[in-house]
Amino acid sequence: MIEMNDAFRFFASCSSPRELVTRLQFGTTELWSEDVDLPTGWRYMADLIDSDRGLLAELDGAVSIPVVDTLTATAELCRQSATERVFASDWMLLRRALAWLGRTGSEVDHALLAVADELTLIGLDAAEQDFSVATWLCVDVLDRFAAADETIGYWVRRVCDHESNRSEQRIDSEPIGSEDAELTVAV
């Protein structure tokens, strides 16, 4: 597995987003390290779906209104999962809506519904919450329908920036001498 700090360098060496998508698909690289904290993963996925640079913004106008509403609800459940427990019944309701919407729609709609479905599976599986497949699906959607090399680079950098910040925080947070007692009192 490629370390998070090396992921952007790897992306920069890819000849195209399609090459990155292919390597992610076949497991020759990972963007997420195994020790990523769950709140960070959930916030990242929520933003990847519904933010100013997210899927819904990049695919503006290419997605049907019911799918936009469902993806917005998916992003909201992701944001909620970052701060509190989301009940399985909420994820199941979303999953039923996805199944209903999956019967019709465009190719873009189906690709986005696959992203939401993967996130519902992650939400329902309390033991194993791995965001790799959901991230790959999002990058694939961006590559196939938005042709946004810059946008894909933005999201890869964002994963890498988070890991770099975590490493720096761990180094900065190590107490020196009696600093440990001061931190205990301050908390």
Accessible surface in RSA format (square Angstrom, percent):
REM  Atomic radii and reference values for relative SASA: ProtOr
REM  Chains: A
REM  Algorithm: Lee & Richards
REM  Probe-radius: 1.40
REM  Slices: 20
REM RES _ NUM      All-atoms   Total-Side   Main-Chain    Non-polar    All polar
REM                ABS   REL    ABS   REL    ABS   REL    ABS   REL    ABS   REL
RES MET A   1   133.30  69.0  53.69  35.5  79.62 189.6  59.86  50.9  73.45  97.3
RES ILE A   2    48.15  27.4  39.25  29.2   8.89  21.4  44.08  31.7   4.07  11.0
RES GLU A   3   116.91  67.1 113.45  85.8   3.47   8.3  42.70  82.6  74.22  60.6
RES MET A   4     3.21   1.7   2.19   1.4   1.02   2.4   1.45   1.2   1.76   2.3
RES ASN A   5    73.37  50.6  61.20  59.1  12.18  29.3  18.89  45.5  54.48  52.7
RES ASP A   6    53.13  37.2  52.45  52.2   0.67   1.6  14.05  33.1  39.08  39.0
RES ALA A   7     0.21   0.2   0.11   0.2   0.09   0.2   0.12   0.2   0.08   0.2
RES PHE A   8    64.91  32.5  64.91  40.2   0.00   0.0  64.91  39.4   0.00   0.0
RES ARG A   9   155.08  65.1 147.99  75.4   7.09  16.9  75.82 103.6  79.26  48.0
RES PHE A  10    25.77  12.9  19.53  12.1   6.25  16.3  25.10  15.2   0.67   1.9
RES PHE A  11    27.67  13.8  24.77  15.3   2.89   7.5  24.77  15.0   2.89   8.3
RES ALA A  12    69.72  64.1  37.35  57.6  32.37  73.6  45.21  63.7  24.50  64.9
RES SER A  13    83.45  70.5  47.22  63.0  36.23  83.5  49.80 106.0  33.66  47.2
RES CYS A  14    15.26  11.5   0.58   0.6  14.68  34.5   0.66   1.7  14.59  15.7
RES SER A  15   103.58  87.5  63.11  84.2  40.47  93.2  55.38 117.9  48.20  67.5
RES SER A  16    43.24  36.5  36.36  48.5   6.88  15.9  35.31  75.2   7.93  11.1
RES PRO A  17    13.14   9.6  13.12  12.0   0.02   0.1  13.12  10.8   0.02   0.1
RES ARG A  18   102.82  43.2 102.68  52.3   0.14   0.3  63.26  86.5  39.56  24.0
RES GLU A  19    42.53  24.4  37.64  28.5   4.89  11.6  26.57  51.4  15.96  13.0
RES LEU A  20     0.18   0.1   0.18   0.1   0.00   0.0   0.18   0.1   0.00   0.0
RES VAL A  21     0.36   0.2   0.36   0.3   0.00   0.0   0.36   0.3   0.00   0.0
RES THR A  22    50.31  35.8  50.31  51.0   0.00   0.0  39.87  53.6  10.44  15.8
RES ARG A  23    84.40  35.4  83.07  42.3   1.33   3.2  17.55  24.0  66.85  40.5
RES LEU A  24    24.40  13.6  10.03   7.2  14.36  36.1  10.03   7.0  14.36  38.7
RES GLN A  25    94.32  52.7  66.93  48.9  27.40  65.2  12.36  26.3  81.96  62.2
RES PHE A  26   145.31  72.7 116.37  72.1  28.94  75.3 121.66  73.8  23.65  67.7
RES GLY A  27    49.00  60.4   0.00   N/A  49.00  60.4  20.98  57.6  28.03  62.8
RES THR A  28    91.41  65.0  64.12  65.0  27.29  65.0  72.34  97.2  19.07  28.8
RES THR A  29     1.64   1.2   0.12   0.1   1.52   3.6   0.67   0.9   0.97   1.5
RES GLU A  30    49.25  28.3  48.88  37.0   0.37   0.9  13.29  25.7  35.96  29.4
RES LEU A  31     4.75   2.6   2.74   2.0   2.00   5.0   2.74   1.9   2.00   5.4
RES TRP A  32    12.03   4.8   6.58   3.2   5.46  12.8   7.32   3.9   4.72   7.6
RES SER A  33    20.44  17.3  15.61  20.8   4.83  11.1  17.35  36.9   3.09   4.3
RES GLU A  34   157.42  90.4 119.69  90.6  37.72  89.8  55.30 107.0 102.12  83.4
RES ASP A  35    84.84  59.4  65.14  64.8  19.70  46.6  47.84 112.6  37.00  36.9
RES VAL A  36    24.60  16.2  11.91  10.8  12.69  30.6  11.91  10.3  12.69  34.4
RES ASP A  37    61.35  43.0  53.89  53.6   7.46  17.6  36.13  85.0  25.22  25.2
RES LEU A  38    74.97  41.8  71.92  51.5   3.05   7.7  71.92  50.5   3.05   8.2
RES PRO A  39    48.75  35.5  48.70  44.4   0.05   0.2  48.70  40.2   0.05   0.3
RES THR A  40    18.03  12.8  17.03  17.3   1.00   2.4  13.32  17.9   4.71   7.1
RES GLY A  41     0.00   0.0   0.00   N/A   0.00   0.0   0.00   0.0   0.00   0.0
RES TRP A  42     6.06   2.4   6.06   2.9   0.00   0.0   1.90   1.0   4.16   6.8
RES ARG A  43   109.07  45.8 108.52  55.3   0.54   1.3  51.44  70.3  57.63  34.9
RES TYR A  44     9.08   4.2   8.17   4.6   0.91   2.4   7.78   5.8   1.30   1.6
RES MET A  45     0.00   0.0   0.00   0.0   0.00   0.0   0.00   0.0   0.00   0.0
RES ALA A  46     0.00   0.0   0.00   0.0   0.00   0.0   0.00   0.0   0.00   0.0
RES ASP A  47    30.82  21.6  30.82  30.7   0.00   0.0   2.21   5.2  28.61  28.5
RES LEU A  48     0.04   0.0   0.04   0.0   0.00   0.0   0.04   0.0   0.00   0.0
RES ILE A  49     0.00   0.0   0.00   0.0   0.00   0.0   0.00   0.0   0.00   0.0
RES ASP A  50    46.82  32.8  42.30  42.1   4.52  10.7   0.72   1.7  46.10  46.0
RES SER A  51    34.57  29.2  15.97  21.3  18.60  42.8  29.24  62.3   5.33   7.5
RES ASP A  52   126.99  89.0  96.89  96.4  30.09  71.2  49.13 115.6  77.85  77.6
RES ARG A  53    63.22  26.5  63.20  32.2   0.03   0.1  27.46  37.5  35.76  21.7
RES GLY A  54     0.07   0.1   0.00   N/A   0.07   0.1   0.07   0.2   0.00   0.0
RES LEU A  55     0.06   0.0   0.00   0.0   0.06   0.1   0.00   0.0   0.06   0.2
RES LEU A  56    21.60  12.0  14.07  10.1   7.53  18.9  14.38  10.1   7.22  19.4
RES ALA A  57    46.97  43.2  22.36  34.5  24.60  56.0  31.57  44.5  15.40  40.8
RES GLU A  58    58.69  33.7  33.47  25.3  25.22  60.1   3.80   7.4  54.89  44.8
RES LEU A  59     4.94   2.8   1.93   1.4   3.01   7.6   4.94   3.5   0.00   0.0
RES ASP A  60   124.86  87.5  97.22  96.8  27.64  65.4  20.88  49.1 103.98 103.7
RES GLY A  61    77.37  95.4   0.00   N/A  77.37  95.4  39.01 107.0  38.36  85.9
RES ALA A  62    52.07  47.9  30.09  46.4  21.98  50.0  41.57  58.5  10.50  27.8
RES VAL A  63    15.50  10.2   2.46   2.2  13.04  31.4   3.87   3.4  11.64  31.6
RES SER A  64    44.68  37.8  32.82  43.8  11.86  27.3  39.41  83.9   5.27   7.4
RES ILE A  65   125.90  71.6 124.38  92.7   1.52   3.7 124.38  89.6   1.52   4.1
RES PRO A  66    65.95  48.1  60.59  55.2   5.36  19.5  65.16  53.8   0.79   4.9
RES VAL A  67     3.37   2.2   3.37   3.1   0.00   0.0   3.37   2.9   0.00   0.0
RES VAL A  68    44.63  29.4  44.63  40.4   0.00   0.0  44.63  38.8   0.00   0.0
RES ASP A  69    85.73  60.1  78.09  77.7   7.64  18.1  28.01  65.9  57.72  57.6
RES THR A  70    13.92   9.9   9.75   9.9   4.17   9.9   4.95   6.6   8.98  13.6
RES LEU A  71     0.00   0.0   0.00   0.0   0.00   0.0   0.00   0.0   0.00   0.0
RES THR A  72    58.28  41.5  57.49  58.3   0.79   1.9  50.57  67.9   7.71  11.7
RES ALA A  73    45.95  42.3  38.15  58.9   7.81  17.8  44.82  63.1   1.13   3.0
RES THR A  74     0.00   0.0   0.00   0.0   0.00   0.0   0.00   0.0   0.00   0.0
RES ALA A  75     0.07   0.1   0.07   0.1   0.00   0.0   0.07   0.1   0.00   0.0
RES GLU A  76   100.89  57.9 100.76  76.2   0.14   0.3  43.95  85.0  56.94  46.5
RES LEU A  77    23.28  13.0  23.28  16.7   0.00   0.0  23.28  16.3   0.00   0.0
RES CYS A  78     0.00   0.0   0.00   0.0   0.00   0.0   0.00   0.0   0.00   0.0
RES ARG A  79    78.91  33.1  74.42  37.9   4.49  10.7  42.38  57.9  36.53  22.1
RES GLN A  80    56.02  31.3  50.59  37.0   5.44  12.9  16.50  35.1  39.52  30.0
RES SER A  81    22.74  19.2   6.88   9.2  15.86  36.5   5.38  11.5  17.36  24.3
RES ALA A  82     9.12   8.4   0.57   0.9   8.55  19.5   0.69   1.0   8.43  22.3
RES THR A  83   109.60  78.0  71.57  72.6  38.03  90.6  70.44  94.6  39.16  59.2
RES GLU A  84   100.84  57.9  85.11  64.4  15.73  37.5  35.54  68.7  65.30  53.3
RES ARG A  85   174.29  73.2 151.20  77.1  23.09  55.0  78.33 107.0  95.96  58.2
RES VAL A  86    15.09   9.9   0.82   0.7  14.27  34.4   1.00   0.9  14.09  38.2
RES PHE A  87   119.02  59.5 119.02  73.7   0.01   0.0 119.02  72.2   0.01   0.0
RES ALA A  88    54.08  49.7  49.03  75.7   5.06  11.5  50.30  70.8   3.78  10.0
RES SER A  89    71.16  60.1  62.62  83.6   8.55  19.7  50.59 107.7  20.57  28.8
RES ASP A  90    49.05  34.4  45.19  45.0   3.86   9.1   8.13  19.1  40.92  40.8
RES TRP A  91     2.50   1.0   2.50   1.2   0.00   0.0   0.04   0.0   2.47   4.0
RES MET A  92    75.74  39.2  75.74  50.1   0.00   0.0  67.01  57.0   8.73  11.6
RES LEU A  93   106.80  59.5 101.79  72.8   5.01  12.6 102.08  71.7   4.73  12.7
RES LEU A  94    12.81   7.1   8.07   5.8   4.74  11.9  12.15   8.5   0.66   1.8
RES ARG A  95    79.05  33.2  78.51  40.0   0.53   1.3  14.68  20.1  64.37  39.0
RES ARG A  96   148.26  62.2 141.75  72.3   6.51  15.5  68.75  94.0  79.50  48.2
RES ALA A  97    39.97  36.7  32.22  49.7   7.74  17.6  39.18  55.2   0.79   2.1
RES LEU A  98     8.61   4.8   5.23   3.7   3.38   8.5   5.45   3.8   3.16   8.5
RES ALA A  99    65.92  60.6  47.45  73.2  18.47  42.0  59.40  83.7   6.51  17.3
RES TRP A 100   161.59  64.8 156.34  75.7   5.25  12.3 131.05  69.9  30.54  49.5
RES LEU A 101    18.47  10.3  15.06  10.8   3.42   8.6  16.24  11.4   2.24   6.0
RES GLY A 102    29.03  35.8   0.00   N/A  29.03  35.8  15.95  43.8  13.08  29.3
RES ARG A 103   181.16  76.1 144.80  73.8  36.36  86.6  62.31  85.2 118.84  72.0
RES THR A 104   102.54  72.9  94.85  96.2   7.69  18.3  74.23  99.7  28.31  42.8
RES GLY A 105    48.70  60.1   0.00   N/A  48.70  60.1  21.17  58.1  27.54  61.7
RES SER A 106    55.01  46.5  40.94  54.6  14.08  32.4  51.42 109.5   3.59   5.0
RES GLU A 107   115.93  66.6 103.87  78.6  12.06  28.7  43.20  83.6  72.74  59.4
RES VAL A 108    19.04  12.5  19.04  17.2   0.00   0.0  19.04  16.5   0.00   0.0
RES ASP A 109     4.77   3.3   4.77   4.7   0.00   0.0   0.24   0.6   4.53   4.5
RES HIS A 110    75.72  41.4  69.14  48.1   6.58  16.8  43.85  45.2  31.87  37.1
RES ALA A 111    10.32   9.5   1.18   1.8   9.14  20.8   8.91  12.5   1.42   3.8
RES LEU A 112     0.00   0.0   0.00   0.0   0.00   0.0   0.00   0.0   0.00   0.0
RES LEU A 113    10.48   5.8   9.54   6.8   0.95   2.4   9.94   7.0   0.54   1.4
RES ALA A 114    43.17  39.7  33.48  51.7   9.69  22.0  40.20  56.6   2.98   7.9
RES VAL A 115     0.00   0.0   0.00   0.0   0.00   0.0   0.00   0.0   0.00   0.0
RES ALA A 116     0.00   0.0   0.00   0.0   0.00   0.0   0.00   0.0   0.00   0.0
RES ASP A 117    43.45  30.4  43.45  43.2   0.00   0.0  12.13  28.5  31.33  31.2
RES GLU A 118    34.41  19.8  33.19  25.1   1.21   2.9   2.03   3.9  32.38  26.4
RES LEU A 119     0.00   0.0   0.00   0.0   0.00   0.0   0.00   0.0   0.00   0.0
RES THR A 120     0.00   0.0   0.00   0.0   0.00   0.0   0.00   0.0   0.00   0.0
RES LEU A 121    73.39  40.9  70.39  50.4   3.00   7.5  70.78  49.7   2.61   7.0
RES ILE A 122     7.21   4.1   5.44   4.1   1.77   4.3   7.16   5.2   0.06   0.2
RES GLY A 123    13.21  16.3   0.00   N/A  13.21  16.3   0.81   2.2  12.39  27.8
RES LEU A 124    55.35  30.8  28.62  20.5  26.73  67.2  29.84  21.0  25.50  68.6
RES ASP A 125    62.46  43.8  57.18  56.9   5.28  12.5  22.51  53.0  39.95  39.8
RES ALA A 126    88.70  81.6  66.50 102.6  22.20  50.5  67.29  94.8  21.41  56.7
RES ALA A 127   100.42  92.3  59.45  91.7  40.98  93.2  69.52  97.9  30.91  81.9
RES GLU A 128   115.21  66.1 109.51  82.8   5.70  13.6  41.25  79.8  73.96  60.4
RES GLN A 129    40.85  22.8  19.39  14.2  21.45  51.1   2.40   5.1  38.45  29.2
RES ASP A 130    70.60  49.5  61.84  61.6   8.76  20.7  23.40  55.1  47.20  47.1
RES PHE A 131     2.33   1.2   0.98   0.6   1.35   3.5   0.98   0.6   1.35   3.9
RES SER A 132    24.95  21.1  18.55  24.8   6.39  14.7  17.11  36.4   7.83  11.0
RES VAL A 133    73.02  48.1  71.36  64.6   1.66   4.0  73.02  63.4   0.00   0.0
RES ALA A 134     0.00   0.0   0.00   0.0   0.00   0.0   0.00   0.0   0.00   0.0
RES THR A 135     1.99   1.4   1.99   2.0   0.00   0.0   1.99   2.7   0.00   0.0
RES TRP A 136    50.96  20.4  50.50  24.4   0.46   1.1  50.61  27.0   0.35   0.6
RES LEU A 137    29.98  16.7  29.81  21.3   0.17   0.4  29.81  20.9   0.17   0.5
RES CYS A 138     0.00   0.0   0.00   0.0   0.00   0.0   0.00   0.0   0.00   0.0
RES VAL A 139     0.80   0.5   0.80   0.7   0.00   0.0   0.80   0.7   0.00   0.0
RES ASP A 140    15.50  10.9  15.50  15.4   0.00   0.0   0.26   0.6  15.24  15.2
RES VAL A 141     2.29   1.5   2.29   2.1   0.00   0.0   2.29   2.0   0.00   0.0
RES LEU A 142     0.16   0.1   0.16   0.1   0.00   0.0   0.16   0.1   0.00   0.0
RES ASP A 143    26.74  18.7  16.27  16.2  10.47  24.8   0.37   0.9  26.37  26.3
RES ARG A 144   107.13  45.0  72.63  37.0  34.51  82.2  37.59  51.4  69.55  42.1
RES PHE A 145    59.04  29.5  25.66  15.9  33.38  86.9  31.10  18.9  27.94  80.0
RES ALA A 146    26.01  23.9   1.01   1.6  25.00  56.9   6.90   9.7  19.11  50.6
RES ALA A 147    88.43  81.3  61.01  94.1  27.43  62.4  65.69  92.5  22.74  60.2
RES ALA A 148    13.90  12.8   7.24  11.2   6.66  15.1  13.54  19.1   0.36   1.0
RES ASP A 149    89.00  62.3  83.08  82.7   5.92  14.0  30.38  71.5  58.61  58.5
RES GLU A 150   129.78  74.5 117.21  88.7  12.57  29.9  52.05 100.7  77.73  63.5
RES THR A 151     7.15   5.1   7.15   7.2   0.00   0.0   0.00   0.0   7.15  10.8
RES ILE A 152     0.29   0.2   0.29   0.2   0.00   0.0   0.29   0.2   0.00   0.0
RES GLY A 153     1.65   2.0   0.00   N/A   1.65   2.0   1.65   4.5   0.00   0.0
RES TYR A 154    62.73  29.3  62.03  35.3   0.70   1.8  36.11  27.1  26.62  32.8
RES TRP A 155     0.92   0.4   0.92   0.4   0.00   0.0   0.88   0.5   0.03   0.1
RES VAL A 156     0.42   0.3   0.32   0.3   0.10   0.2   0.35   0.3   0.06   0.2
RES ARG A 157    90.85  38.1  90.58  46.2   0.27   0.6  35.98  49.2  54.87  33.3
RES ARG A 158    71.03  29.8  67.18  34.2   3.86   9.2  26.33  36.0  44.70  27.1
RES VAL A 159     0.95   0.6   0.00   0.0   0.95   2.3   0.92   0.8   0.03   0.1
RES CYS A 160     9.24   7.0   9.14  10.2   0.10   0.2   9.24  23.4   0.00   0.0
RES ASP A 161    82.73  57.9  81.62  81.2   1.11   2.6  21.30  50.1  61.43  61.3
RES HIS A 162    45.40  24.8  41.58  28.9   3.82   9.8  29.38  30.3  16.03  18.6
RES GLU A 163    16.45   9.4  16.45  12.4   0.00   0.0   3.62   7.0  12.84  10.5
RES SER A 164    40.14  33.9  37.83  50.5   2.31   5.3  22.26  47.4  17.88  25.0
RES ASN A 165    77.08  53.2  76.08  73.5   1.00   2.4  13.75  33.1  63.33  61.2
RES ARG A 166    39.26  16.5  37.90  19.3   1.35   3.2  19.33  26.4  19.92  12.1
RES SER A 167    33.14  28.0  31.36  41.9   1.77   4.1  23.10  49.2  10.03  14.1
RES GLU A 168   100.25  57.6  99.10  75.0   1.15   2.7  35.39  68.5  64.85  53.0
RES GLN A 169   117.67  65.8 114.70  83.8   2.97   7.1  42.44  90.3  75.23  57.1
RES ARG A 170   117.26  49.2 114.89  58.6   2.37   5.6  69.13  94.5  48.13  29.2
RES ILE A 171   124.22  70.7 115.14  85.8   9.08  21.9 115.24  83.0   8.98  24.4
RES ASP A 172   117.97  82.6  87.65  87.2  30.32  71.7  33.42  78.7  84.55  84.3
RES SER A 173    73.27  61.9  53.02  70.8  20.25  46.6  47.57 101.3  25.70  36.0
RES GLU A 174   113.95  65.4 107.45  81.3   6.49  15.5  36.01  69.6  77.94  63.6
RES PRO A 175    68.27  49.8  47.30  43.1  20.97  76.2  47.36  39.1  20.91 130.0
RES ILE A 176   137.50  78.2 128.31  95.6   9.19  22.2 131.46  94.7   6.04  16.4
RES GLY A 177    71.99  88.8   0.00   N/A  71.99  88.8  43.61 119.7  28.38  63.6
RES SER A 178    86.82  73.4  70.81  94.5  16.01  36.9  51.61 109.9  35.20  49.3
RES GLU A 179    69.59  40.0  66.98  50.7   2.61   6.2  18.58  35.9  51.01  41.6
RES ASP A 180    81.43  57.0  81.43  81.0   0.00   0.0  14.36  33.8  67.07  66.9
RES ALA A 181    64.29  59.1  54.80  84.6   9.49  21.6  62.47  88.0   1.81   4.8
RES GLU A 182   113.03  64.9 105.45  79.8   7.58  18.0  45.71  88.4  67.32  55.0
RES LEU A 183    83.70  46.6  83.52  59.7   0.19   0.5  83.70  58.8   0.00   0.0
RES THR A 184    99.80  71.0  84.00  85.2  15.80  37.7  71.35  95.8  28.44  43.0
RES VAL A 185   132.01  86.9 104.98  95.0  27.03  65.1 112.02  97.3  19.99  54.2
RES ALA A 186    84.87  78.0  44.45  68.6  40.42  91.9  55.77  78.5  29.10  77.1
RES VAL A 187   160.09 105.3 103.82  94.0  56.27 135.6 120.47 104.7  39.63 107.5
END  Absolute sums over single chains surface
CHAIN  1 A    10034.8       8180.6       1854.2       5716.2       4318.7
END  Absolute sums over all chains
TOTAL         10034.8       8180.6       1854.2       5716.2       4318.7
